[in-house]
């Protein structure tokens, strides 16, 4: 049953109950008088009434009490303003708990924490008529940007609203109204919003407003409404007579007018304060002379990833949709942050990845040991090595899967996605190996080429860690295992019997990046066919971006740019370059349905595997090491278009598998500084033939 039908059914249930009771009376009267007449009567009435009541309870459980309250109100008051319900992003102190993060939607509407209230901006005509709100300004007329220091500014034709985190707790709104005699702006406080909740009490005082007995809104400003939503004329300015509003149903509301000609500062104070991981943050890459959209996207991915952290945990996406850490998504987030200069933070985030072997919403999956080793190796190339016993244990798991003769099962830690709880396959990691390849489970099926590609990548990084720590014998043995796996992978890839496996979407996201396991000619042919297949609107943007990374490795930056340009036109919140996953509440835990906001989600957004892939791709377009048959090489500017070379370029602090890299272009030569071991250097194809390259090793 879809949401609309369920909503109608909920409304009809009481009438169905009363009607059924009325219909039940005549048969009861017809029962002959006697000992059991009224027993049968009561039983019949309870059955009829109970069925309708049970149906109503079921609908509340399915839709959610908070979500249902909003949907019913929207149906009862269709002409009132309502939240946009799309493109939201969290905002808070880095590492804040998911329950403490604020939520911002395009246009500037905001909730200071999940289940609190909504703050929206109303554009009001001189005669009091409502022109539009922050929730209804067309999406293409809004533009958001991270401002640093945990802030987001939202530009619209009517105002610029900048929300920032207050170190002592809560948030600050700086509202700059664009001069016009045609409107003024009112700040509305309601029991609905991006992540709202019932708002039962609002008290106006000399120093501002107090909401729900906890939140303080200051300073005091001219009230244009204080009362309950739904009252006649409530959307028009009307100076209140009372100093407080109470609503049993949670629809108390207030609005204040922003003064014209000055920045209106609104402080939303929360006495409980913040716990933050800001002390772990490092400086990110420095870029000069690049396309401003490219630079804005790259910087936005870093901020998006930081805002998604909960304590010292990564999350796959929207932290309220995913209240758990997932090993696969986390590996990409950790590597992305490390390569973006957040070394200390990445090392801290990798702690669980190192110590635990299987965790995530789908249980114990076969790609976990390989991706964990890859992440640990990539982070250690830029920082410190992981604990050696953890590395040995994860390699042993890969070898156990490679030589399995029966089903291999393993416990996992953390919760499973509710829809899959109790599934016996949660502990099934892999079946018997075949043709020298792991027959592993991932995403509830057996994507053999993906699982083995990331296992190979993990073995290669384990070899690097072993060499670094002086474990020569293990490095030699694991190198042989990795080479055997690579040969098996390449042989299977061209085997016609394996064609269905090769066609799996996950094959196309792992062959060259991040694994360097595929033979480029055969892999190129497979990707070429996929490029010309109709694809429609992608559900899994991390797949889309990772496949573009394969094209970068194949020397087709034109296809990389086609992908980026398209994704940048589809941003859920324009200007923040956020991405999405799935359709509806993918793998959700049902938390959002308890709040008064996000009532009809199109997808999960932001998504942090996608942000990690995007950040890694953009960094690779500037500098990336490629693994070759005989030795690795550093490729500078593989994604740099020729038009950028008309100006000087300076890039520093780009992390690679061999250390950080800086480089400059002065119009004639490229100067490269490698903060690590020496490597052969190759320039991207946009640089003129014969360009001089000067390499410095530090």
C-alpha positions as CSV (number, residue, x, y, z in Angstrom):
1,X,0.0,0.0,0.0
2,X,1.5,3.4,-0.9
3,X,1.7,6.3,1.4
4,X,-1.3,8.2,0.0
5,X,-3.6,5.1,0.3
6,X,-2.3,4.5,3.9
7,X,-3.1,8.0,4.8
8,X,-6.6,7.8,3.5
9,X,-7.1,4.4,5.2
10,X,-5.9,6.0,8.5
11,X,-8.5,8.7,8.2
12,X,-11.3,6.3,7.2
13,X,-10.6,3.8,10.0
14,X,-12.6,5.6,12.7
15,X,-15.6,6.0,10.4
16,X,-15.3,2.3,9.4
17,X,-15.3,1.4,13.0
18,X,-18.4,3.4,13.8
19,X,-20.2,2.1,10.7
20,X,-19.3,-1.4,11.4
21,X,-20.7,-1.1,15.0
22,X,-23.9,0.3,13.6
23,X,-24.2,-2.6,11.2
24,X,-23.5,-5.1,13.9
25,X,-26.4,-3.9,16.1
26,X,-29.3,-5.5,14.2
27,X,-27.8,-9.0,14.2
28,X,-27.1,-8.7,17.9
29,X,-30.7,-7.7,18.6
30,X,-31.9,-10.7,16.5
31,X,-30.0,-13.1,18.9
32,X,-32.6,-14.9,21.1
33,X,-32.8,-13.7,24.7
34,X,-30.8,-15.9,26.9
35,X,-27.6,-16.3,28.9
36,X,-25.2,-15.7,26.0
37,X,-26.9,-13.0,24.1
38,X,-24.9,-10.1,25.5
39,X,-21.7,-12.2,25.5
40,X,-22.0,-12.7,21.8
41,X,-23.0,-9.1,21.4
42,X,-19.9,-7.7,23.2
43,X,-17.6,-10.2,21.4
44,X,-18.9,-9.2,18.0
45,X,-18.6,-5.5,18.7
46,X,-15.1,-5.9,20.0
47,X,-14.0,-7.8,17.0
48,X,-15.4,-5.2,14.6
49,X,-14.1,-2.3,16.6
50,X,-10.8,-4.0,17.3
51,X,-10.1,-4.7,13.7
52,X,-10.5,-1.0,12.7
53,X,-8.4,0.1,15.7
54,X,-5.7,-2.4,14.9
55,X,-5.5,-1.2,11.3
56,X,-5.1,2.3,12.6
57,X,-2.3,1.3,14.9
58,X,-0.6,-0.6,12.1
59,X,-0.7,2.5,9.8
60,X,0.8,4.7,12.6
61,X,3.6,2.1,13.0
62,X,4.2,1.9,9.2
63,X,4.2,5.7,8.5
64,X,5.5,6.9,11.8
65,X,3.8,9.1,14.4
66,X,5.7,12.3,13.5
67,X,5.5,11.8,9.7
68,X,1.8,11.0,9.9
69,X,1.1,14.1,11.9
70,X,2.6,16.2,9.1
71,X,0.9,14.3,6.3
72,X,-2.5,14.7,7.9
73,X,-1.9,18.4,8.5
74,X,-0.7,18.9,4.9
75,X,-3.9,17.2,3.7
76,X,-6.1,19.3,6.0
77,X,-4.3,22.6,5.2
78,X,-3.0,22.2,1.6
79,X,-2.6,25.9,1.1
80,X,-0.3,26.5,4.1
81,X,3.5,26.5,3.6
82,X,5.2,23.2,4.3
83,X,8.8,22.0,4.4
84,X,10.6,21.3,1.1
85,X,11.5,17.8,2.3
86,X,14.5,17.4,-0.1
87,X,18.2,17.9,-0.3
88,X,18.8,18.1,3.5
89,X,22.3,18.1,5.0
90,X,23.4,17.8,8.6
91,X,25.2,20.7,10.3
92,X,26.9,20.6,13.7
93,X,30.1,20.4,15.5
94,X,32.3,17.8,13.8
95,X,31.6,14.4,15.3
96,X,28.3,15.4,17.0
97,X,25.9,12.6,17.7
98,X,23.2,12.1,15.0
99,X,20.5,13.2,17.5
100,X,22.4,16.5,18.1
101,X,23.1,17.5,14.5
102,X,21.0,20.3,13.0
103,X,19.4,19.8,9.5
104,X,19.4,22.3,6.7
105,X,17.3,22.2,3.5
106,X,17.8,24.2,0.3
107,X,16.6,27.8,0.8
108,X,17.8,28.0,4.4
109,X,15.1,26.2,6.4
110,X,16.6,24.6,9.5
111,X,16.0,22.4,12.5
112,X,18.6,22.7,15.3
113,X,18.4,18.9,16.2
114,X,16.3,15.9,15.3
115,X,12.8,16.1,16.7
116,X,13.0,19.8,17.8
117,X,11.2,22.4,15.6
118,X,11.6,24.1,12.3
119,X,12.9,27.5,11.4
120,X,11.9,28.9,8.0
121,X,12.1,32.2,6.3
122,X,9.0,33.8,4.9
123,X,8.9,36.5,2.2
124,X,6.0,38.8,3.0
125,X,4.5,41.5,0.8
126,X,3.7,45.0,2.2
127,X,0.0,44.1,2.5
128,X,0.8,41.0,4.6
129,X,0.4,38.4,1.8
130,X,2.8,35.5,1.8
131,X,4.9,35.7,-1.4
132,X,7.0,32.6,-0.8
133,X,9.1,30.8,1.8
134,X,12.5,29.2,2.1
135,X,10.7,26.0,1.5
136,X,9.1,27.0,-1.8
137,X,11.7,29.2,-3.5
138,X,12.5,27.2,-6.7
139,X,15.5,24.9,-6.1
140,X,17.4,26.4,-9.0
141,X,17.1,29.8,-7.4
142,X,18.9,28.6,-4.2
143,X,22.7,28.2,-3.9
144,X,24.4,26.9,-0.8
145,X,28.1,26.9,0.2
146,X,30.2,25.8,3.1
147,X,31.7,28.8,4.9
148,X,34.3,27.0,7.0
149,X,34.1,26.9,10.8
150,X,31.1,24.6,10.5
151,X,28.8,27.0,8.6
152,X,26.6,27.0,5.5
153,X,25.5,30.1,3.6
154,X,22.4,29.9,1.5
155,X,21.8,32.5,-1.3
156,X,18.4,33.2,-2.7
157,X,16.9,36.2,-4.7
158,X,15.5,37.6,-1.5
159,X,18.2,37.1,1.2
160,X,21.4,35.3,2.2
161,X,21.0,33.1,5.3
162,X,24.2,31.9,7.0
163,X,23.9,29.2,9.6
164,X,26.9,28.5,11.8
165,X,27.7,26.3,14.8
166,X,28.1,28.1,18.1
167,X,31.1,26.5,20.0
168,X,29.1,26.9,23.3
169,X,26.1,25.0,21.9
170,X,23.4,25.8,19.4
171,X,23.5,27.8,16.2
172,X,23.6,31.3,14.9
173,X,21.7,32.7,11.9
174,X,23.0,35.7,10.1
175,X,20.3,37.0,7.8
176,X,21.0,39.6,5.2
177,X,17.9,40.7,3.4
178,X,18.3,42.1,-0.1
179,X,17.0,45.6,-0.3
180,X,13.5,45.9,-1.7
181,X,10.3,47.8,-1.1
182,X,8.3,44.8,-2.3
183,X,8.8,42.5,0.7
184,X,10.2,42.0,4.1
185,X,11.4,38.8,5.7
186,X,9.9,37.0,8.8
187,X,11.6,34.2,10.7
188,X,9.1,31.5,11.5
189,X,9.3,28.9,14.3
190,X,7.0,25.9,13.9
191,X,6.3,22.4,15.0
192,X,7.5,21.1,11.6
193,X,10.7,21.6,9.7
194,X,13.6,19.7,8.1
195,X,13.8,17.6,11.3
196,X,11.0,19.0,13.4
197,X,9.0,17.7,16.3
198,X,5.9,18.7,18.2
199,X,6.2,22.3,19.4
200,X,3.8,22.6,22.4
201,X,5.0,25.8,24.1
202,X,6.5,29.1,23.1
203,X,7.0,31.9,25.6
204,X,7.9,35.5,24.5
205,X,10.0,37.5,26.9
206,X,12.1,40.7,26.9
207,X,15.2,38.8,25.8
208,X,13.5,36.7,23.0
209,X,11.6,33.5,22.7
210,X,11.8,30.2,24.7
211,X,10.8,27.1,22.8
212,X,9.8,23.8,24.3
213,X,11.3,24.8,27.7
214,X,14.9,24.2,26.3
215,X,15.8,26.3,23.4
216,X,16.3,30.1,23.6
217,X,15.9,32.4,20.6
218,X,17.4,35.8,20.9
219,X,17.4,38.7,20.6
220,X,13.8,39.9,21.1
221,X,12.3,41.2,17.8
222,X,8.9,42.4,16.6
223,X,6.5,39.5,16.8
224,X,4.2,39.2,13.8
225,X,2.5,36.0,15.1
226,X,2.3,34.0,18.3
227,X,-0.3,31.3,18.5
228,X,-1.3,28.0,16.9
229,X,-1.0,27.0,13.3
230,X,-4.3,26.7,11.5
231,X,-5.9,29.6,13.2
232,X,-7.8,31.9,10.8
233,X,-5.3,34.2,9.2
234,X,-2.3,32.7,10.9
235,X,-0.1,33.1,7.9
236,X,-0.5,36.9,7.8
237,X,1.2,39.3,10.1
238,X,-0.9,39.9,13.2
239,X,0.6,41.4,16.4
240,X,-0.2,39.0,19.2
241,X,-2.0,40.0,22.3
242,X,-0.7,37.1,24.4
243,X,2.9,36.5,25.4
244,X,2.8,32.7,25.2
245,X,1.4,30.0,22.9
246,X,0.4,26.5,23.9
247,X,-0.7,23.7,21.6
248,X,-1.6,20.2,22.9
249,X,-1.1,18.9,19.3
250,X,2.3,20.4,18.9
251,X,1.5,23.1,16.4
252,X,2.5,26.2,18.4
253,X,4.1,28.8,16.1
254,X,5.7,32.2,16.2
255,X,7.2,34.6,13.7
256,X,9.5,37.6,14.1
257,X,10.2,40.3,11.5
258,X,13.8,40.9,10.4
259,X,14.7,44.6,10.5
260,X,15.4,46.1,7.1
261,X,18.8,47.4,6.2
262,X,21.0,45.4,8.6
263,X,22.2,41.9,9.3
264,X,19.7,40.2,11.5
265,X,21.5,37.9,14.0
266,X,19.4,35.2,15.5
267,X,20.9,32.9,18.2
268,X,19.5,29.5,18.8
269,X,20.9,28.5,22.1
270,X,21.2,25.0,23.5
271,X,22.5,24.7,27.0
272,X,23.8,21.2,26.6
273,X,26.9,22.2,24.5
274,X,28.9,20.2,22.0
275,X,31.5,17.4,22.0
276,X,33.7,17.9,18.9
277,X,36.7,16.2,17.1
278,X,38.0,19.5,15.8
279,X,41.3,19.0,17.4
280,X,42.0,16.1,15.0
281,X,41.6,18.1,11.9
282,X,44.5,18.9,9.6
283,X,44.9,21.3,6.7
284,X,43.5,20.2,3.3
285,X,44.9,20.5,-0.2
286,X,45.8,23.9,-1.5
287,X,44.7,24.7,-5.1
288,X,45.3,27.8,-7.2
289,X,44.4,28.3,-10.9
290,X,41.9,25.5,-11.2
291,X,38.3,25.8,-12.3
292,X,36.3,27.3,-9.5
293,X,33.5,24.8,-9.7
294,X,36.0,21.9,-9.6
295,X,37.6,23.5,-6.5
296,X,34.3,24.1,-4.8
297,X,33.2,20.5,-5.3
298,X,36.4,19.1,-4.0
299,X,36.3,21.3,-0.9
300,X,32.6,20.6,-0.4
301,X,33.3,16.8,-0.4
302,X,35.7,17.2,2.6
303,X,33.2,19.3,4.5
304,X,30.4,16.9,3.7
305,X,32.4,13.9,5.0
306,X,33.4,15.8,8.2
307,X,29.7,16.7,8.9
308,X,28.7,13.1,8.5
309,X,31.0,11.8,11.2
310,X,29.4,10.7,14.5
311,X,32.0,10.6,17.3
312,X,34.9,8.8,15.7
313,X,32.7,6.7,13.4
314,X,32.0,7.0,9.7
315,X,28.5,6.5,8.5
316,X,27.4,5.3,5.0
317,X,25.0,8.3,4.5
318,X,22.5,10.5,6.3
319,X,23.3,9.6,9.9
320,X,19.7,9.3,10.9
321,X,19.0,6.9,8.1
322,X,22.1,5.0,8.9
323,X,22.7,4.9,12.7
324,X,25.6,2.5,12.3
325,X,29.1,2.2,11.0
326,X,29.5,0.2,7.8
327,X,32.9,-1.2,6.9
328,X,32.7,-0.9,3.1
329,X,31.5,2.7,2.9
330,X,33.9,3.6,5.8
331,X,36.9,2.3,3.9
332,X,36.4,4.8,1.1
333,X,35.6,7.7,3.5
334,X,38.8,7.0,5.5
335,X,41.0,6.8,2.5
336,X,39.4,10.0,1.0
337,X,40.0,12.0,4.2
338,X,43.6,10.7,4.5
339,X,44.4,11.8,1.0
340,X,42.8,15.1,1.7
341,X,45.3,15.8,4.5
342,X,43.2,14.6,7.5
343,X,45.8,12.1,8.6
344,X,45.3,12.1,12.4
345,X,41.5,11.9,11.9
346,X,41.8,9.1,9.4
347,X,44.0,7.1,11.7
348,X,41.5,7.5,14.5
349,X,38.6,6.5,12.2
350,X,40.5,3.4,11.1
351,X,40.7,2.0,14.6
352,X,37.6,-0.1,14.4
353,X,38.5,-1.1,10.8
354,X,41.7,-2.4,12.1
355,X,40.6,-4.2,15.3
356,X,37.3,-5.7,14.0
357,X,36.9,-7.8,10.9
358,X,33.2,-7.7,10.0
359,X,30.7,-5.0,10.7
360,X,27.9,-3.4,8.7
361,X,24.2,-3.6,8.0
362,X,24.4,-6.7,5.8
363,X,26.5,-8.7,8.3
364,X,29.8,-10.4,7.5
365,X,30.6,-9.7,3.8
366,X,33.5,-11.0,1.8
367,X,34.9,-7.7,0.7
368,X,35.5,-6.6,4.3
369,X,39.1,-8.0,4.9
370,X,40.4,-6.7,1.5
371,X,38.9,-3.2,1.8
372,X,40.1,-3.0,5.4
373,X,43.7,-3.8,4.4
374,X,43.4,-1.4,1.5
375,X,42.2,1.4,3.8
376,X,44.9,0.7,6.4
377,X,47.6,0.6,3.8
378,X,46.6,3.8,2.2
379,X,46.4,5.6,5.5
380,X,49.7,4.2,6.7
381,X,51.4,5.4,3.4
382,X,50.6,8.9,4.7
383,X,50.9,8.4,8.4
384,X,51.7,5.5,10.8
385,X,51.5,1.8,10.3
386,X,48.6,-0.2,11.8
387,X,49.0,-2.9,14.4
388,X,50.8,-5.8,12.7
389,X,48.6,-8.6,14.3
390,X,45.5,-7.0,12.7
391,X,47.2,-7.1,9.3
392,X,48.1,-10.7,9.7
393,X,44.6,-11.7,10.8
394,X,42.9,-10.0,7.9
395,X,45.3,-11.6,5.3
396,X,44.5,-15.0,6.9
397,X,40.8,-14.3,6.3
398,X,41.4,-13.6,2.6
399,X,43.5,-16.8,2.3
400,X,40.8,-18.8,4.1
401,X,38.3,-17.6,1.6
402,X,40.6,-18.3,-1.3
403,X,41.0,-21.9,-0.2
404,X,37.5,-22.5,1.1
405,X,36.1,-26.0,0.3
406,X,32.8,-25.3,2.1
407,X,30.8,-22.4,3.3
408,X,32.8,-20.0,5.4
409,X,30.8,-18.2,8.2
410,X,31.9,-15.6,10.7
411,X,30.2,-13.5,13.4
412,X,29.9,-9.7,12.9
413,X,29.6,-6.8,15.2
414,X,27.1,-4.0,15.3
415,X,23.5,-3.9,14.1
416,X,22.0,-5.3,10.9
417,X,19.6,-3.4,8.8
418,X,16.1,-4.1,10.3
419,X,14.8,-5.5,7.0
420,X,17.4,-8.3,7.2
421,X,17.5,-9.1,10.9
422,X,17.3,-12.8,11.4
423,X,18.5,-13.6,7.9
424,X,20.8,-16.7,8.3
425,X,23.1,-15.4,5.5
426,X,24.2,-12.5,7.7
427,X,27.1,-14.7,8.9
428,X,27.7,-16.3,5.5
429,X,31.0,-14.8,4.2
430,X,31.8,-17.0,1.3
431,X,31.2,-20.4,-0.3
432,X,33.7,-22.8,-1.7
433,X,36.3,-21.1,-3.9
434,X,36.3,-21.7,-7.6
435,X,39.1,-21.3,-10.2
436,X,41.4,-19.6,-7.7
437,X,38.8,-16.9,-6.9
438,X,36.8,-16.1,-3.7
439,X,33.1,-17.0,-4.0
440,X,32.1,-14.3,-1.6
441,X,28.9,-12.6,-0.6
442,X,28.5,-8.9,-0.9
443,X,25.2,-6.9,-1.2
444,X,23.2,-10.2,-1.0
445,X,24.8,-11.8,-4.0
446,X,28.2,-13.0,-5.3
447,X,29.9,-10.2,-7.3
448,X,33.0,-12.3,-7.8
449,X,35.1,-9.8,-9.7
450,X,34.5,-7.0,-7.2
451,X,35.2,-9.2,-4.1
452,X,38.4,-10.5,-5.6
453,X,39.6,-7.1,-6.9
454,X,39.4,-5.5,-3.5
455,X,40.9,-8.6,-1.9
456,X,43.8,-8.2,-4.3
457,X,44.1,-4.5,-3.4
458,X,44.1,-5.5,0.3
459,X,46.9,-8.0,-0.3
460,X,49.0,-5.5,-2.1
461,X,48.7,-3.0,0.7
462,X,49.4,-5.7,3.2
463,X,52.7,-6.3,1.3
464,X,53.6,-2.6,1.6
465,X,52.9,-2.6,5.3
466,X,55.0,-5.8,5.7
467,X,57.9,-4.3,3.9
468,X,57.6,-1.1,5.8
469,X,57.7,-3.0,9.2
470,X,60.5,-5.4,8.1
471,X,58.4,-8.5,7.7
472,X,60.1,-9.7,4.6
473,X,59.0,-13.3,4.6
474,X,55.4,-12.4,4.8
475,X,55.8,-9.8,2.1
476,X,57.2,-12.3,-0.3
477,X,54.5,-14.9,0.5
478,X,51.7,-12.4,0.1
479,X,53.1,-11.1,-3.1
480,X,52.9,-14.6,-4.6
481,X,49.3,-14.9,-3.3
482,X,48.4,-11.6,-4.9
483,X,50.0,-12.4,-8.2
484,X,48.1,-15.8,-8.3
485,X,44.9,-14.0,-7.6
486,X,45.5,-11.4,-10.3
487,X,46.2,-14.2,-12.9
488,X,43.0,-16.0,-11.9
489,X,41.0,-12.8,-12.0
490,X,42.2,-11.9,-15.5
491,X,41.7,-15.4,-16.9
492,X,38.1,-15.5,-15.5
493,X,37.3,-12.0,-16.9
494,X,37.8,-13.2,-20.5
495,X,36.1,-16.6,-19.9
496,X,32.7,-16.6,-21.7
497,X,31.2,-18.7,-18.9
498,X,31.9,-15.8,-16.5
499,X,30.3,-13.2,-18.7
500,X,27.3,-12.6,-16.4
501,X,29.7,-12.0,-13.5
502,X,31.8,-9.7,-15.6
503,X,28.7,-7.7,-16.4
504,X,27.9,-7.0,-12.7
505,X,27.9,-3.2,-12.0
506,X,30.4,-3.8,-9.2
507,X,33.0,-5.2,-11.7
508,X,33.1,-1.8,-13.4
509,X,33.9,0.1,-10.2
510,X,37.0,-1.9,-9.1
511,X,39.1,-3.3,-12.0
512,X,41.6,-0.4,-12.3
513,X,40.5,1.7,-9.4
514,X,41.2,0.9,-6.6
515,X,42.6,-2.5,-7.4
516,X,44.8,-2.2,-10.5
517,X,44.0,-5.9,-11.1
518,X,42.4,-5.7,-14.6
519,X,44.1,-6.0,-18.0
520,X,43.4,-2.6,-19.5
521,X,42.5,-3.8,-23.1
522,X,39.9,-6.3,-21.9
523,X,38.6,-4.0,-19.2
524,X,38.4,-1.1,-21.6
525,X,36.2,-3.2,-24.0
526,X,33.8,-4.0,-21.2
527,X,33.5,-0.4,-20.1
528,X,33.1,0.8,-23.6
529,X,30.0,-1.4,-24.0
530,X,28.6,-0.1,-20.7
531,X,29.2,3.5,-21.8
532,X,26.8,3.1,-24.7
533,X,24.1,1.3,-22.8
534,X,21.1,3.3,-21.7
535,X,21.4,4.0,-18.0
536,X,18.8,6.5,-16.9
537,X,19.0,8.3,-13.6
538,X,21.5,6.5,-11.4
539,X,20.5,5.1,-8.0
540,X,23.9,4.4,-6.8
541,X,26.0,7.5,-7.4
542,X,29.1,5.9,-5.8
543,X,29.0,3.4,-8.7
544,X,28.7,6.2,-11.2
545,X,31.7,8.0,-9.8
546,X,33.9,4.9,-9.3
547,X,33.3,4.0,-13.0
548,X,34.4,7.4,-14.0
549,X,37.6,6.8,-12.1
550,X,38.2,3.8,-14.3
551,X,37.9,6.1,-17.3
552,X,40.5,8.3,-15.8
553,X,42.9,5.4,-15.5
554,X,42.2,4.5,-19.1
555,X,43.2,8.0,-20.4
556,X,39.6,9.2,-21.1
557,X,39.3,12.4,-19.0
558,X,36.6,13.6,-21.4
559,X,34.3,10.9,-20.1
560,X,35.2,11.8,-16.6
561,X,34.2,15.4,-17.2
562,X,30.9,14.3,-18.8
563,X,30.1,12.4,-15.7
564,X,31.1,15.2,-13.3
565,X,29.3,17.9,-15.3
566,X,26.1,15.8,-15.2
567,X,26.3,15.0,-11.5
568,X,26.8,18.7,-10.7
569,X,23.6,19.6,-12.4
570,X,21.7,17.1,-10.2
571,X,22.8,18.3,-6.8
572,X,20.1,17.7,-4.1
573,X,21.2,20.9,-2.4
574,X,22.8,23.1,-5.2
575,X,26.2,24.4,-4.3
576,X,27.1,21.8,-1.7
577,X,27.7,19.1,-4.4
578,X,26.0,16.4,-2.3
579,X,25.1,13.1,-3.8
580,X,22.5,10.4,-3.2
581,X,21.7,6.7,-2.9
582,X,18.8,4.6,-3.9
583,X,15.1,5.3,-4.0
584,X,13.3,6.2,-0.8
585,X,14.8,5.3,2.6
586,X,17.4,2.8,1.4
587,X,18.3,0.3,4.2
588,X,16.7,2.7,6.8
589,X,16.2,2.1,10.5
590,X,12.9,4.0,10.7
591,X,14.2,7.0,12.7
592,X,13.1,9.7,10.3
593,X,9.4,8.7,10.4
594,X,9.3,9.6,14.1
595,X,10.1,13.3,13.3
596,X,8.0,16.1,11.7
597,X,10.0,16.5,8.6
598,X,11.5,14.6,5.6
599,X,8.1,13.1,5.0
600,X,8.5,11.9,1.4
601,X,12.2,11.1,0.9
602,X,13.2,10.6,-2.7
603,X,16.5,9.0,-1.7
604,X,19.2,8.9,1.0
605,X,21.3,12.1,0.9
606,X,24.0,13.0,1.6
607,X,25.8,9.8,0.9
608,X,29.3,9.4,2.2
609,X,30.6,6.6,0.1
610,X,29.6,8.8,-2.9
611,X,31.3,11.8,-1.4
612,X,34.4,9.8,-0.7
613,X,34.5,8.5,-4.2
614,X,34.0,12.0,-5.6
615,X,36.8,13.4,-3.4
616,X,39.2,10.5,-4.4
617,X,38.4,11.0,-8.1
618,X,39.0,14.7,-8.0
619,X,42.3,14.3,-6.1
620,X,43.3,11.6,-8.7
621,X,42.6,14.1,-11.5
622,X,45.3,16.2,-9.9
623,X,47.8,13.5,-8.9
624,X,47.6,9.7,-8.4
625,X,50.0,6.8,-8.4
626,X,49.3,3.9,-10.8
627,X,50.5,0.4,-10.1
628,X,52.4,-1.1,-13.0
629,X,53.8,-4.5,-13.9
630,X,57.4,-3.6,-12.9
631,X,57.0,-0.4,-10.9
632,X,54.6,2.3,-9.8
633,X,54.4,5.7,-11.5
634,X,53.0,9.1,-10.5
635,X,50.6,10.7,-12.9
636,X,50.3,14.5,-12.7
637,X,47.2,16.2,-14.0
638,X,45.5,13.1,-15.6
639,X,42.1,15.0,-15.4
640,X,43.4,18.5,-16.1
641,X,41.8,19.9,-19.3
642,X,43.8,21.9,-21.8
643,X,41.9,25.1,-21.0
644,X,43.4,25.2,-17.5
645,X,46.9,25.3,-18.9
646,X,46.3,28.9,-20.1
647,X,47.0,30.1,-16.6
648,X,49.5,29.2,-13.8
649,X,48.5,26.3,-11.5
650,X,49.7,25.4,-8.0
651,X,48.5,22.3,-6.2
652,X,49.9,21.1,-2.9
653,X,48.9,18.5,-0.3
654,X,47.4,15.8,-2.5
655,X,47.7,12.4,-0.9
656,X,48.6,9.4,-2.9
657,X,49.6,5.7,-2.2
658,X,53.2,6.8,-2.0
659,X,52.9,10.0,0.0
660,X,51.8,13.6,-0.5
661,X,52.5,15.4,-3.7
662,X,52.8,19.1,-4.7
663,X,53.1,20.5,-8.2
664,X,53.1,23.7,-10.1
665,X,52.7,24.7,-13.8
666,X,54.1,28.0,-14.9
667,X,53.1,27.8,-18.6
668,X,56.4,26.1,-19.7
669,X,57.3,23.4,-17.1
670,X,55.9,21.3,-14.3
671,X,57.7,21.2,-11.0
672,X,56.8,18.2,-8.8
673,X,57.6,17.6,-5.1
674,X,57.1,14.1,-3.8
675,X,57.0,13.7,-0.1
676,X,58.0,10.1,-0.2
677,X,60.1,7.6,-2.1
678,X,61.2,8.5,-5.7
679,X,58.8,7.5,-8.5
680,X,58.7,7.9,-12.3
681,X,56.5,10.9,-13.2
682,X,54.2,11.1,-16.2
683,X,52.1,14.1,-17.2
684,X,48.5,14.0,-18.2
685,X,47.6,14.1,-21.8
686,X,46.6,17.8,-21.8
687,X,50.2,19.0,-21.2
688,X,52.1,19.9,-24.4
689,X,54.4,17.2,-25.7
690,X,58.0,17.6,-24.4
691,X,57.0,19.6,-21.4
692,X,59.9,19.8,-19.0
693,X,59.3,18.1,-15.6
694,X,61.5,19.0,-12.6
695,X,61.1,16.5,-9.7
696,X,62.2,17.1,-6.1
697,X,62.1,14.3,-3.4
698,X,61.6,15.2,0.2
